[in-house]
């Protein structure tokens, strides 16, 4: 391989595809997999591009997007053209600090509340593995201060790295909590805070399963279920 030759890794191919889409434009996961059909985990390669300054929104941070859509907000280092990505910034959080964070967070995921080693409620065959994540990513100015660290399961860690929004402020969260009208729901929320976890009910579990369907199947379920809802209302 010559000095000017670009190694055609899956990350390079994903960068080339997204650069071709262009900033301000959308694409779907199906578009990506059709363009790069022989590599697994293309979505993970998109997350890897964040370390190179790429910003790609999904529906979780941009409500105007469909569940299978992505928006190219910023194209970063053009690794597909041979530009050098930044060097790995730092080592992972050290053992002593890691233990303190896990103990502080009760050995449960600070985002979804699943305990270490227990199965996910919507995926009983898969058990949670906890790691240490950053509320504000290092790539966006976050530090290893313990106030910026939290326990995360592998699923929430992947999702939080997709999030391009800043964390909410204390006043924002407190105001929203106080504005909940139902006393029952306020008590429910407070119990979640005390337990540092939220157990999803049957409705939430069905919704989580629905989110995991292909887009075409989501539409089919939504249409058929919608007919039942309308029939129940008329009855």
Beta strands, then each sheet from edge to edge (+ up, - down):
strand 1: 26-28
strand 2: 55-57
strand 3: 69-74
strand 4: 119-120
strand 5: 123-127
strand 6: 130-134
strand 7: 149-153
sheet 1: 1+ 3- 2+
sheet 2: 4+ 5-
sheet 3: 6+ 7-
end
